[in-house]
Amino acid sequence: MSILLDKNSRIAIQGITGREAAMVAQHSLDYGTKILAGVTPGKEGQEVHGIPVYNTLKKAVQVHNINTTVVYVPPAFVYDAVLEAVAAGISLVIIATENVPQLDAMKFLTRAKQAGVRVIGPNSVGMITPKDRVKVGAIGGDKVERCFVPGRIGVISRSGGMTAESSWMVKRAGFGVSTSVSIGGDALIGTSIKDLLLLYQADHETDAVVTFSEPGTHFEEEAAELLKSGGFTKPLFSFIAGRFTERMPEGTVFGHAGAMISGGAGKPSQKMEKLRQAGAHVLEHFDDLTRLMKEILTPERI
């Protein structure tokens, strides 16, 4: 079992004829992922690495019964792309595009939530389920097994690059991942840490979860409340980067658009303390992850 993405996922890429999207499509195909369709208005009839291209997502859904789409379109067009996915009945939308206008994000995230559509991102490098050899987005690149091997550990990362790094640390500790998810670095994203913890809690093939967090947002505080309420009972290993930011002027934005501290909210030290009080294994240093996992978890057979 996995969360959100598995061998039954029927995947399309919106904006597939762009250079990055075409490269991602090739890497996904090479890994074994079934990319069934691409969408670029005006390009119907073309193919990208053997994947048929359609003018509309509606047509792709009609022909291939698509249920998952990855958005690789310029920021100004993400709003229309997501609304097209919602209208087409897609259940999972992964948005790779970064720097999406916040007003657009507010509107399409609201529409998606109303329609019961799960959104990952914006600014996500994607997600991967190694057991089923399925990945969407740039995650893992063209050498997936360097970081991602099958196992029973869920990974959630605010940072795209650290999704791979966290999964590699899991591998170093002698474990593998069930599903790794890059939730996106923008200020407004569709799926939070809490949302995914609830899914991992229900997944009988996930034994523990690793999270990589950054300054800003209330995601970790929400996760801590979930742990305190008993909504998540599996071991949670959490690292929060950026404690140096607490010495910087209030309101300073760091890196990702969501990494802003204001009025004490979003401070890494505050997040760490709340998670620690809730029972999470909070890492002082990222390198502590392998040691703690070996000490606390039963070894896997990879």
Phi and psi restraints in degrees (value plus and minus 20) as a CYANA .aco file:
   2 SER   PHI    -166.1  -126.1
   2 SER   PSI     155.9   195.9
   3 ILE   PHI    -126.1   -86.1
   3 ILE   PSI     113.1   153.1
   4 LEU   PHI      48.8    88.8
   4 LEU   PSI     -59.1   -19.1
   5 LEU   PHI    -149.4  -109.4
   5 LEU   PSI     103.8   143.8
   6 ASP   PHI    -172.7  -132.7
   6 ASP   PSI    -191.1  -151.1
   7 LYS   PHI     -85.8   -45.8
   7 LYS   PSI     -34.4     5.6
   8 ASN   PHI    -111.5   -71.5
   8 ASN   PSI     -23.3    16.7
   9 SER   PHI     -86.3   -46.3
   9 SER   PSI     116.0   156.0
  10 ARG   PHI    -136.4   -96.4
  10 ARG   PSI      87.3   127.3
  11 ILE   PHI    -130.4   -90.4
  11 ILE   PSI     120.0   160.0
  12 ALA   PHI    -145.0  -105.0
  12 ALA   PSI     138.3   178.3
  13 ILE   PHI    -141.6  -101.6
  13 ILE   PSI      99.4   139.4
  14 GLN   PHI    -106.1   -66.1
  14 GLN   PSI     104.4   144.4
  15 GLY   PHI      70.2   110.2
  15 GLY   PSI       5.6    45.6
  16 ILE   PHI     -83.2   -43.2
  16 ILE   PSI     -44.4    -4.4
  17 THR   PHI    -100.7   -60.7
  17 THR   PSI     -25.0    15.0
  18 GLY   PHI     -91.1   -51.1
  18 GLY   PSI     137.6   177.6
  19 ARG   PHI     -80.6   -40.6
  19 ARG   PSI     -68.7   -28.7
  20 GLU   PHI     -86.6   -46.6
  20 GLU   PSI     -63.5   -23.5
  21 ALA   PHI     -83.0   -43.0
  21 ALA   PSI     -59.3   -19.3
  22 ALA   PHI     -84.7   -44.7
  22 ALA   PSI     -59.3   -19.3
  23 MET   PHI     -85.2   -45.2
  23 MET   PSI     -64.7   -24.7
  24 VAL   PHI     -80.6   -40.6
  24 VAL   PSI     -60.9   -20.9
  25 ALA   PHI     -80.0   -40.0
  25 ALA   PSI     -63.6   -23.6
  26 GLN   PHI     -83.7   -43.7
  26 GLN   PSI     -65.3   -25.3
  27 HIS   PHI     -82.3   -42.3
  27 HIS   PSI     -59.3   -19.3
  28 SER   PHI     -86.1   -46.1
  28 SER   PSI     -63.9   -23.9
  29 LEU   PHI     -81.4   -41.4
  29 LEU   PSI     -63.9   -23.9
  30 ASP   PHI     -80.7   -40.7
  30 ASP   PSI     -51.8   -11.8
  31 TYR   PHI     -95.9   -55.9
  31 TYR   PSI     -41.4    -1.4
  32 GLY   PHI      95.7   135.7
  32 GLY   PSI     -19.7    20.3
  33 THR   PHI     -90.6   -50.6
  33 THR   PSI     121.3   161.3
  34 LYS   PHI    -112.7   -72.7
  34 LYS   PSI      73.5   113.5
  35 ILE   PHI    -109.8   -69.8
  35 ILE   PSI      90.1   130.1
  36 LEU   PHI    -111.7   -71.7
  36 LEU   PSI     -44.1    -4.1
  37 ALA   PHI    -176.9  -136.9
  37 ALA   PSI     137.1   177.1
  38 GLY   PHI    -146.9  -106.9
  38 GLY   PSI     139.1   179.1
  39 VAL   PHI    -153.5  -113.5
  39 VAL   PSI     101.6   141.6
  40 THR   PHI    -166.9  -126.9
  40 THR   PSI      96.0   136.0
  41 PRO   PHI     -75.0   -35.0
  41 PRO   PSI     111.7   151.7
  42 GLY   PHI      66.9   106.9
  42 GLY   PSI     -22.4    17.6
  43 LYS   PHI    -134.0   -94.0
  43 LYS   PSI      -7.2    32.8
  44 GLU   PHI     -79.3   -39.3
  44 GLU   PSI     119.1   159.1
  45 GLY   PHI      80.6   120.6
  45 GLY   PSI     -39.8     0.2
  46 GLN   PHI    -100.1   -60.1
  46 GLN   PSI     150.1   190.1
  47 GLU   PHI    -152.7  -112.7
  47 GLU   PSI     128.6   168.6
  48 VAL   PHI    -144.2  -104.2
  48 VAL   PSI      89.0   129.0
  49 HIS   PHI      34.0    74.0
  49 HIS   PSI      18.0    58.0
  50 GLY   PHI      64.4   104.4
  50 GLY   PSI     -21.8    18.2
  51 ILE   PHI    -108.5   -68.5
  51 ILE   PSI     104.8   144.8
  52 PRO   PHI     -90.0   -50.0
  52 PRO   PSI     121.8   161.8
  53 VAL   PHI    -127.6   -87.6
  53 VAL   PSI     118.0   158.0
  54 TYR   PHI    -142.7  -102.7
  54 TYR   PSI     138.8   178.8
  55 ASN   PHI     -92.8   -52.8
  55 ASN   PSI     -51.0   -11.0
  56 THR   PHI    -154.0  -114.0
  56 THR   PSI     133.1   173.1
  57 LEU   PHI     -90.0   -50.0
  57 LEU   PSI     -51.6   -11.6
  58 LYS   PHI     -76.8   -36.8
  58 LYS   PSI     -62.8   -22.8
  59 LYS   PHI     -87.0   -47.0
  59 LYS   PSI     -61.3   -21.3
  60 ALA   PHI     -81.7   -41.7
  60 ALA   PSI     -59.9   -19.9
  61 VAL   PHI     -85.4   -45.4
  61 VAL   PSI     -62.2   -22.2
  62 GLN   PHI     -81.4   -41.4
  62 GLN   PSI     -59.9   -19.9
  63 VAL   PHI    -102.3   -62.3
  63 VAL   PSI     -58.0   -18.0
  64 HIS   PHI    -139.2   -99.2
  64 HIS   PSI     -18.2    21.8
  65 ASN   PHI      35.4    75.4
  65 ASN   PSI      27.3    67.3
  66 ILE   PHI     -83.8   -43.8
  66 ILE   PSI     117.8   157.8
  67 ASN   PHI    -144.7  -104.7
  67 ASN   PSI     -25.8    14.2
  68 THR   PHI    -157.1  -117.1
  68 THR   PSI     115.4   155.4
  69 THR   PHI    -154.7  -114.7
  69 THR   PSI     126.5   166.5
  70 VAL   PHI    -134.1   -94.1
  70 VAL   PSI     107.5   147.5
  71 VAL   PHI    -118.4   -78.4
  71 VAL   PSI      94.0   134.0
  72 TYR   PHI    -144.4  -104.4
  72 TYR   PSI      46.2    86.2
  73 VAL   PHI    -145.1  -105.1
  73 VAL   PSI     140.2   180.2
  74 PRO   PHI     -77.8   -37.8
  74 PRO   PSI     135.1   175.1
  75 PRO   PHI     -71.6   -31.6
  75 PRO   PSI     -59.0   -19.0
  76 ALA   PHI     -87.7   -47.7
  76 ALA   PSI     -37.5     2.5
  77 PHE   PHI    -127.5   -87.5
  77 PHE   PSI     -18.9    21.1
  78 VAL   PHI     -84.9   -44.9
  78 VAL   PSI     -59.9   -19.9
  79 TYR   PHI     -74.6   -34.6
  79 TYR   PSI     -70.6   -30.6
  80 ASP   PHI     -84.8   -44.8
  80 ASP   PSI     -58.1   -18.1
  81 ALA   PHI     -83.8   -43.8
  81 ALA   PSI     -62.2   -22.2
  82 VAL   PHI     -89.5   -49.5
  82 VAL   PSI     -62.1   -22.1
  83 LEU   PHI     -84.1   -44.1
  83 LEU   PSI     -53.7   -13.7
  84 GLU   PHI     -83.9   -43.9
  84 GLU   PSI     -60.6   -20.6
  85 ALA   PHI     -85.3   -45.3
  85 ALA   PSI     -62.1   -22.1
  86 VAL   PHI     -81.6   -41.6
  86 VAL   PSI     -66.0   -26.0
  87 ALA   PHI     -84.8   -44.8
  87 ALA   PSI     -49.2    -9.2
  88 ALA   PHI    -103.8   -63.8
  88 ALA   PSI     -24.0    16.0
  89 GLY   PHI      64.3   104.3
  89 GLY   PSI      -0.8    39.2
  90 ILE   PHI     -87.9   -47.9
  90 ILE   PSI     120.0   160.0
  91 SER   PHI    -116.0   -76.0
  91 SER   PSI     -44.2    -4.2
  92 LEU   PHI    -154.7  -114.7
  92 LEU   PSI     105.4   145.4
  93 VAL   PHI    -142.4  -102.4
  93 VAL   PSI     101.9   141.9
  94 ILE   PHI    -129.1   -89.1
  94 ILE   PSI     101.9   141.9
  95 ILE   PHI    -125.8   -85.8
  95 ILE   PSI      91.4   131.4
  96 ALA   PHI    -102.6   -62.6
  96 ALA   PSI     -49.1    -9.1
  97 THR   PHI     -79.5   -39.5
  97 THR   PSI     117.7   157.7
  98 GLU   PHI    -128.6   -88.6
  98 GLU   PSI     150.9   190.9
  99 ASN   PHI      40.0    80.0
  99 ASN   PSI      16.3    56.3
 100 VAL   PHI     -90.8   -50.8
 100 VAL   PSI     112.8   152.8
 101 PRO   PHI     -73.3   -33.3
 101 PRO   PSI     112.4   152.4
 102 GLN   PHI     -84.4   -44.4
 102 GLN   PSI     -55.3   -15.3
 103 LEU   PHI     -83.6   -43.6
 103 LEU   PSI     -61.1   -21.1
 104 ASP   PHI     -80.5   -40.5
 104 ASP   PSI     -64.8   -24.8
 105 ALA   PHI     -82.1   -42.1
 105 ALA   PSI     -63.2   -23.2
 106 MET   PHI     -77.6   -37.6
 106 MET   PSI     -62.8   -22.8
 107 LYS   PHI     -92.0   -52.0
 107 LYS   PSI     -66.9   -26.9
 108 PHE   PHI     -94.5   -54.5
 108 PHE   PSI     -48.9    -8.9
 109 LEU   PHI     -88.1   -48.1
 109 LEU   PSI     -56.5   -16.5
 110 THR   PHI     -85.3   -45.3
 110 THR   PSI     -65.7   -25.7
 111 ARG   PHI     -82.2   -42.2
 111 ARG   PSI     -62.7   -22.7
 112 ALA   PHI     -83.5   -43.5
 112 ALA   PSI     -63.4   -23.4
 113 LYS   PHI     -82.5   -42.5
 113 LYS   PSI     -62.2   -22.2
 114 GLN   PHI     -81.3   -41.3
 114 GLN   PSI     -53.4   -13.4
 115 ALA   PHI    -109.2   -69.2
 115 ALA   PSI     -21.4    18.6
 116 GLY   PHI      54.5    94.5
 116 GLY   PSI       6.4    46.4
 117 VAL   PHI    -117.3   -77.3
 117 VAL   PSI     108.1   148.1
 118 ARG   PHI    -101.9   -61.9
 118 ARG   PSI     107.9   147.9
 119 VAL   PHI    -136.3   -96.3
 119 VAL   PSI     109.1   149.1
 120 ILE   PHI    -127.6   -87.6
 120 ILE   PSI     107.9   147.9
 121 GLY   PHI      77.8   117.8
 121 GLY   PSI    -185.1  -145.1
 122 PRO   PHI     -86.2   -46.2
 122 PRO   PSI     153.8   193.8
 123 ASN   PHI      43.0    83.0
 123 ASN   PSI      26.1    66.1
 124 SER   PHI    -129.7   -89.7
 124 SER   PSI     120.0   160.0
 125 VAL   PHI    -105.2   -65.2
 125 VAL   PSI     -21.0    19.0
 126 GLY   PHI      94.6   134.6
 126 GLY   PSI    -181.2  -141.2
 127 MET   PHI    -169.7  -129.7
 127 MET   PSI     140.9   180.9
 128 ILE   PHI    -168.5  -128.5
 128 ILE   PSI     120.6   160.6
 129 THR   PHI    -142.8  -102.8
 129 THR   PSI      75.3   115.3
 130 PRO   PHI     -81.3   -41.3
 130 PRO   PSI     -54.0   -14.0
 131 LYS   PHI     -76.2   -36.2
 131 LYS   PSI     -60.0   -20.0
 132 ASP   PHI    -115.8   -75.8
 132 ASP   PSI     -18.5    21.5
 133 ARG   PHI      30.8    70.8
 133 ARG   PSI      33.6    73.6
 134 VAL   PHI    -151.0  -111.0
 134 VAL   PSI     111.3   151.3
 135 LYS   PHI    -164.7  -124.7
 135 LYS   PSI     129.9   169.9
 136 VAL   PHI    -149.4  -109.4
 136 VAL   PSI     123.6   163.6
 137 GLY   PHI      66.7   106.7
 137 GLY   PSI    -193.7  -153.7
 138 ALA   PHI     -99.4   -59.4
 138 ALA   PSI     -24.6    15.4
 139 ILE   PHI     -73.3   -33.3
 139 ILE   PSI     110.1   150.1
 140 GLY   PHI      64.3   104.3
 140 GLY   PSI     -36.5     3.5
 141 GLY   PHI      35.8    75.8
 141 GLY   PSI    -158.0  -118.0
 142 ASP   PHI    -122.9   -82.9
 142 ASP   PSI     -14.6    25.4
 143 LYS   PHI    -152.5  -112.5
 143 LYS   PSI      48.3    88.3
 144 VAL   PHI     -81.8   -41.8
 144 VAL   PSI     -62.3   -22.3
 145 GLU   PHI     -88.8   -48.8
 145 GLU   PSI     -30.5     9.5
 146 ARG   PHI     -78.7   -38.7
 146 ARG   PSI     -55.1   -15.1
 147 CYS   PHI    -140.0  -100.0
 147 CYS   PSI     -49.6    -9.6
 148 PHE   PHI    -134.4   -94.4
 148 PHE   PSI      91.4   131.4
 149 VAL   PHI    -145.8  -105.8
 149 VAL   PSI     133.1   173.1
 150 PRO   PHI     -83.5   -43.5
 150 PRO   PSI     123.8   163.8
 151 GLY   PHI    -197.6  -157.6
 151 GLY   PSI    -176.1  -136.1
 152 ARG   PHI    -145.5  -105.5
 152 ARG   PSI       5.2    45.2
 153 ILE   PHI    -135.2   -95.2
 153 ILE   PSI     105.4   145.4
 154 GLY   PHI    -103.2   -63.2
 154 GLY   PSI     125.5   165.5
 155 VAL   PHI    -147.7  -107.7
 155 VAL   PSI     112.1   152.1
 156 ILE   PHI    -148.1  -108.1
 156 ILE   PSI     108.5   148.5
 157 SER   PHI    -158.0  -118.0
 157 SER   PSI     114.4   154.4
 158 ARG   PHI     -92.6   -52.6
 158 ARG   PSI     -55.4   -15.4
 159 SER   PHI    -109.8   -69.8
 159 SER   PSI     114.5   154.5
 160 GLY   PHI     -83.3   -43.3
 160 GLY   PSI     -71.1   -31.1
 161 GLY   PHI     -82.4   -42.4
 161 GLY   PSI     -56.0   -16.0
 162 MET   PHI     -97.9   -57.9
 162 MET   PSI     -27.7    12.3
 163 THR   PHI     -83.0   -43.0
 163 THR   PSI     -65.4   -25.4
 164 ALA   PHI     -89.4   -49.4
 164 ALA   PSI     -63.5   -23.5
 165 GLU   PHI     -82.1   -42.1
 165 GLU   PSI     -63.6   -23.6
 166 SER   PHI     -83.8   -43.8
 166 SER   PSI     -61.0   -21.0
 167 SER   PHI     -87.0   -47.0
 167 SER   PSI     -54.0   -14.0
 168 TRP   PHI     -86.4   -46.4
 168 TRP   PSI     -59.0   -19.0
 169 MET   PHI     -84.7   -44.7
 169 MET   PSI     -57.9   -17.9
 170 VAL   PHI     -80.4   -40.4
 170 VAL   PSI     -63.7   -23.7
 171 LYS   PHI     -82.7   -42.7
 171 LYS   PSI     -63.0   -23.0
 172 ARG   PHI     -80.9   -40.9
 172 ARG   PSI     -52.2   -12.2
 173 ALA   PHI     -98.0   -58.0
 173 ALA   PSI     -25.3    14.7
 174 GLY   PHI      76.0   116.0
 174 GLY   PSI      -1.7    38.3
 175 PHE   PHI    -142.0  -102.0
 175 PHE   PSI     157.1   197.1
 176 GLY   PHI    -155.4  -115.4
 176 GLY   PSI     158.5   198.5
 177 VAL   PHI    -129.9   -89.9
 177 VAL   PSI     125.1   165.1
 178 SER   PHI    -100.5   -60.5
 178 SER   PSI     -82.7   -42.7
 179 THR   PHI    -161.2  -121.2
 179 THR   PSI     113.5   153.5
 180 SER   PHI    -128.9   -88.9
 180 SER   PSI     113.9   153.9
 181 VAL   PHI    -149.0  -109.0
 181 VAL   PSI     105.8   145.8
 182 SER   PHI    -111.3   -71.3
 182 SER   PSI      88.4   128.4
 183 ILE   PHI    -100.3   -60.3
 183 ILE   PSI     -32.3     7.7
 184 GLY   PHI      85.7   125.7
 184 GLY   PSI     127.2   167.2
 185 GLY   PHI    -123.8   -83.8
 185 GLY   PSI     -21.7    18.3
 186 ASP   PHI     -92.1   -52.1
 186 ASP   PSI     143.9   183.9
 187 ALA   PHI     -84.7   -44.7
 187 ALA   PSI     -55.3   -15.3
 188 LEU   PHI    -134.8   -94.8
 188 LEU   PSI      97.1   137.1
 189 ILE   PHI    -151.6  -111.6
 189 ILE   PSI     142.7   182.7
 190 GLY   PHI    -103.8   -63.8
 190 GLY   PSI     -52.3   -12.3
 191 THR   PHI    -148.7  -108.7
 191 THR   PSI     105.5   145.5
 192 SER   PHI    -115.5   -75.5
 192 SER   PSI     155.3   195.3
 193 ILE   PHI     -79.3   -39.3
 193 ILE   PSI     -65.9   -25.9
 194 LYS   PHI     -77.1   -37.1
 194 LYS   PSI     -64.6   -24.6
 195 ASP   PHI     -77.0   -37.0
 195 ASP   PSI     -63.9   -23.9
 196 LEU   PHI     -94.4   -54.4
 196 LEU   PSI     -55.2   -15.2
 197 LEU   PHI     -79.4   -39.4
 197 LEU   PSI     -57.4   -17.4
 198 LEU   PHI     -82.8   -42.8
 198 LEU   PSI     -58.1   -18.1
 199 LEU   PHI     -90.0   -50.0
 199 LEU   PSI     -61.3   -21.3
 200 TYR   PHI     -86.2   -46.2
 200 TYR   PSI     -54.2   -14.2
 201 GLN   PHI     -79.8   -39.8
 201 GLN   PSI     -58.4   -18.4
 202 ALA   PHI    -103.0   -63.0
 202 ALA   PSI     -29.5    10.5
 203 ASP   PHI    -108.0   -68.0
 203 ASP   PSI      93.4   133.4
 204 HIS   PHI     -91.3   -51.3
 204 HIS   PSI     -29.5    10.5
 205 GLU   PHI    -126.3   -86.3
 205 GLU   PSI      -5.7    34.3
 206 THR   PHI    -136.7   -96.7
 206 THR   PSI     101.0   141.0
 207 ASP   PHI    -116.6   -76.6
 207 ASP   PSI     -44.5    -4.5
 208 ALA   PHI    -180.2  -140.2
 208 ALA   PSI     147.7   187.7
 209 VAL   PHI    -155.0  -115.0
 209 VAL   PSI     122.1   162.1
 210 VAL   PHI    -133.1   -93.1
 210 VAL   PSI     112.8   152.8
 211 THR   PHI    -142.2  -102.2
 211 THR   PSI     119.9   159.9
 212 PHE   PHI    -137.1   -97.1
 212 PHE   PSI     100.4   140.4
 213 SER   PHI    -142.4  -102.4
 213 SER   PSI     151.0   191.0
 214 GLU   PHI    -155.5  -115.5
 214 GLU   PSI     151.0   191.0
 215 PRO   PHI     -81.8   -41.8
 215 PRO   PSI     136.7   176.7
 216 GLY   PHI      68.6   108.6
 216 GLY   PSI     138.3   178.3
 217 THR   PHI      50.2    90.2
 217 THR   PSI     148.2   188.2
 218 HIS   PHI    -128.1   -88.1
 218 HIS   PSI      -2.9    37.1
 219 PHE   PHI     -79.1   -39.1
 219 PHE   PSI     -62.0   -22.0
 220 GLU   PHI     -91.9   -51.9
 220 GLU   PSI     -57.1   -17.1
 221 GLU   PHI     -82.8   -42.8
 221 GLU   PSI     -59.4   -19.4
 222 GLU   PHI     -83.3   -43.3
 222 GLU   PSI     -61.4   -21.4
 223 ALA   PHI     -83.5   -43.5
 223 ALA   PSI     -60.8   -20.8
 224 ALA   PHI     -81.5   -41.5
 224 ALA   PSI     -62.4   -22.4
 225 GLU   PHI     -82.8   -42.8
 225 GLU   PSI     -56.9   -16.9
 226 LEU   PHI     -83.0   -43.0
 226 LEU   PSI     -64.1   -24.1
 227 LEU   PHI     -82.7   -42.7
 227 LEU   PSI     -64.5   -24.5
 228 LYS   PHI     -82.7   -42.7
 228 LYS   PSI     -54.3   -14.3
 229 SER   PHI    -101.9   -61.9
 229 SER   PSI     -26.1    13.9
 230 GLY   PHI      65.3   105.3
 230 GLY   PSI      -9.4    30.6
 231 GLY   PHI     -95.2   -55.2
 231 GLY   PSI     -39.9     0.1
 232 PHE   PHI    -154.3  -114.3
 232 PHE   PSI     101.7   141.7
 233 THR   PHI    -138.4   -98.4
 233 THR   PSI     -21.9    18.1
 234 LYS   PHI    -104.9   -64.9
 234 LYS   PSI     140.4   180.4
 235 PRO   PHI     -78.9   -38.9
 235 PRO   PSI     113.7   153.7
 236 LEU   PHI    -142.2  -102.2
 236 LEU   PSI     101.5   141.5
 237 PHE   PHI    -126.2   -86.2
 237 PHE   PSI      99.2   139.2
 238 SER   PHI    -145.7  -105.7
 238 SER   PSI     111.6   151.6
 239 PHE   PHI    -142.8  -102.8
 239 PHE   PSI     115.3   155.3
 240 ILE   PHI    -143.0  -103.0
 240 ILE   PSI      94.1   134.1
 241 ALA   PHI     -99.3   -59.3
 241 ALA   PSI     140.4   180.4
 242 GLY   PHI      72.2   112.2
 242 GLY   PSI       9.1    49.1
 243 ARG   PHI     -83.4   -43.4
 243 ARG   PSI     -43.4    -3.4
 244 PHE   PHI     -81.4   -41.4
 244 PHE   PSI     -44.6    -4.6
 245 THR   PHI     -85.1   -45.1
 245 THR   PSI     -40.5    -0.5
 246 GLU   PHI     -90.7   -50.7
 246 GLU   PSI     -33.6     6.4
 247 ARG   PHI    -112.7   -72.7
 247 ARG   PSI     -20.0    20.0
 248 MET   PHI    -117.1   -77.1
 248 MET   PSI     142.5   182.5
 249 PRO   PHI     -78.2   -38.2
 249 PRO   PSI     121.6   161.6
 250 GLU   PHI     -80.7   -40.7
 250 GLU   PSI     119.0   159.0
 251 GLY   PHI      72.7   112.7
 251 GLY   PSI     -24.7    15.3
 252 THR   PHI     -89.2   -49.2
 252 THR   PSI     115.9   155.9
 253 VAL   PHI    -114.6   -74.6
 253 VAL   PSI     113.9   153.9
 254 PHE   PHI    -140.0  -100.0
 254 PHE   PSI      95.6   135.6
 255 GLY   PHI      43.2    83.2
 255 GLY   PSI    -128.3   -88.3
 256 HIS   PHI     -83.9   -43.9
 256 HIS   PSI     132.5   172.5
 257 ALA   PHI     -81.4   -41.4
 257 ALA   PSI     -45.0    -5.0
 258 GLY   PHI    -107.5   -67.5
 258 GLY   PSI     -26.4    13.6
 259 ALA   PHI    -109.9   -69.9
 259 ALA   PSI      52.8    92.8
 260 MET   PHI    -149.6  -109.6
 260 MET   PSI     114.3   154.3
 261 ILE   PHI    -125.5   -85.5
 261 ILE   PSI     112.6   152.6
 262 SER   PHI    -168.4  -128.4
 262 SER   PSI     105.6   145.6
 263 GLY   PHI      41.3    81.3
 263 GLY   PSI       7.6    47.6
 264 GLY   PHI      69.7   109.7
 264 GLY   PSI     -42.7    -2.7
 265 ALA   PHI     -90.9   -50.9
 265 ALA   PSI     117.5   157.5
 266 GLY   PHI      68.3   108.3
 266 GLY   PSI     -17.0    23.0
 267 LYS   PHI     -89.4   -49.4
 267 LYS   PSI     112.7   152.7
 268 PRO   PHI     -75.2   -35.2
 268 PRO   PSI     -61.9   -21.9
 269 SER   PHI     -83.3   -43.3
 269 SER   PSI     -57.0   -17.0
 270 GLN   PHI     -88.3   -48.3
 270 GLN   PSI     -62.5   -22.5
 271 LYS   PHI     -81.0   -41.0
 271 LYS   PSI     -65.2   -25.2
 272 MET   PHI     -80.5   -40.5
 272 MET   PSI     -63.9   -23.9
 273 GLU   PHI     -85.8   -45.8
 273 GLU   PSI     -62.6   -22.6
 274 LYS   PHI     -84.7   -44.7
 274 LYS   PSI     -61.5   -21.5
 275 LEU   PHI     -86.7   -46.7
 275 LEU   PSI     -60.7   -20.7
 276 ARG   PHI     -82.4   -42.4
 276 ARG   PSI     -64.4   -24.4
 277 GLN   PHI     -84.1   -44.1
 277 GLN   PSI     -48.6    -8.6
 278 ALA   PHI    -101.8   -61.8
 278 ALA   PSI     -28.7    11.3
 279 GLY   PHI      87.5   127.5
 279 GLY   PSI     -15.1    24.9
 280 ALA   PHI     -94.8   -54.8
 280 ALA   PSI     135.5   175.5
 281 HIS   PHI    -109.4   -69.4
 281 HIS   PSI      78.5   118.5
 282 VAL   PHI    -112.3   -72.3
 282 VAL   PSI     107.4   147.4
 283 LEU   PHI    -109.2   -69.2
 283 LEU   PSI     108.1   148.1
 284 GLU   PHI     -94.0   -54.0
 284 GLU   PSI     -56.8   -16.8
 285 HIS   PHI    -150.4  -110.4
 285 HIS   PSI     122.8   162.8
 286 PHE   PHI     -79.5   -39.5
 286 PHE   PSI     -54.6   -14.6
 287 ASP   PHI     -85.6   -45.6
 287 ASP   PSI     -33.8     6.2
 288 ASP   PHI     -89.4   -49.4
 288 ASP   PSI     -35.3     4.7
 289 LEU   PHI     -79.7   -39.7
 289 LEU   PSI     -69.0   -29.0
 290 THR   PHI     -82.1   -42.1
 290 THR   PSI     -62.8   -22.8
 291 ARG   PHI     -83.1   -43.1
 291 ARG   PSI     -66.9   -26.9
 292 LEU   PHI     -85.0   -45.0
 292 LEU   PSI     -60.6   -20.6
 293 MET   PHI     -82.7   -42.7
 293 MET   PSI     -61.3   -21.3
 294 LYS   PHI     -84.4   -44.4
 294 LYS   PSI     -55.9   -15.9
 295 GLU   PHI     -94.1   -54.1
 295 GLU   PSI     -54.0   -14.0
 296 ILE   PHI    -120.7   -80.7
 296 ILE   PSI     -53.4   -13.4
 297 LEU   PHI    -122.8   -82.8
 297 LEU   PSI     134.0   174.0
 298 THR   PHI     -95.9   -55.9
 298 THR   PSI     110.5   150.5
 299 PRO   PHI     -77.1   -37.1
 299 PRO   PSI     126.0   166.0
 300 GLU   PHI    -114.5   -74.5
 300 GLU   PSI     143.6   183.6
 301 ARG   PHI    -125.7   -85.7
 301 ARG   PSI      86.3   126.3
